[in-house]
Amino acid sequence: MHKGTITSVRKKKILVVCGAGTVTSLLIVQKLRKALAKVPVKVEVIQCKVEEIPHPPVGIDLIITTVPVPSNLRVPVLSGMAFLTGVNEENLVKEVIKNIGE
């Protein structure tokens, strides 16, 4: 990169989905933001309920969910249960980082 060159890096978007789009997804959003705070990738974490998932999910890089989602989304989908139980949470964070391309 040349001195003075400005590059635009697209922010990665993670959609956190739960049944009601409130408490459960908010807990996951908070844990995700904390876990990704030191990752050198700009990340936007958005929460919603399953009915609010955009079809097609344009601009969404990853979906983390606690409920079943449609299988035809063409976006990587990870279970967010580890953020709720604490079991394998570190492995899930690594998988999230892998999927957003750190």
N, C-alpha and C positions, 0 to 999 in steps of 0.2 A: 504494500500500500504506500502511496506517495504522500509526502508531507502535505498537509492541508486538505487531503481528500476526505470528504464526508461520506460515510457509508450508512445506509439505513438497514438496521437489523429488525426484522419482523418479530414482534412479540409473540411468544408461544401461548396458545390459549388452552387451558385445561377446564373442562366442564365437569363439575361434581354433581352427580345426580342421586337423589333419594326419592322416596315415595311422596313426601309432602313438600320437599324443597325448602325445609326450614332447619330444624335443630340438628338432625343427623348430618346433613350436608354442610351446615355451618361448622360443626366440630371438625369435619374432614378438611374444610377450607382453611381453618385456623392452623391445623397441624401441617398441612401442605405448605402454606406460606412460611411457616417457621422452618420447616425442613429444607425448603428451596431458597431461603434467604441468602445463602452463601454460594449458590450456583450462579456461574457467570452467564446465565441465559435469562433474558427478560421474559417473565411469565405472568400472565393474567389468569387468575383462578376465578371462575364464575360458578355459582350454584343455581340449580333449578330442580324442578320435579320432572319425572320421566315424560309427562305429557308435553313439556316445554322444550324438549330436545328438538333443535331445528332439523328439518328434513329437506334437503341434505344438510349435514352439519358443516357448512362452508366456513372455513377459517378456524375450525376446532381441530386441535392437534392430538388431543387425548381426552378420553372420557373415563372418569373414575366413578363407579356406581356401587350402591348397596342394594339395588333392585335389578331385576331383569330388564334389559333394554333390547330394542329391535336388533336383530343380527345383521341387517343390511346397511349399517351406517357407514361402512368403509373408513372407519377411524378406529385406531387401537382402543380397546376397552379393557380396563382393569377393575377388579373387585376392590372396593375400598374398605372391606371388613377389617383388615389389619389395623387401620387407623382407629377403629372403634374398640377392638379387643386388645390391641397392643401386641398381639402375637404376630411375629414376622413383619413388624412395621418397618424395620430397617431395610429388609429385602424389598418391600413395596416401594420405599423411597428410591432405592437403586433402580428398580424397574421403571419408575416414573421418569427419572433422570435419563435413563437409556432411551425412553420413548420420545422425550422432548429434544433429544439431540445435543446434550452437553458435550 
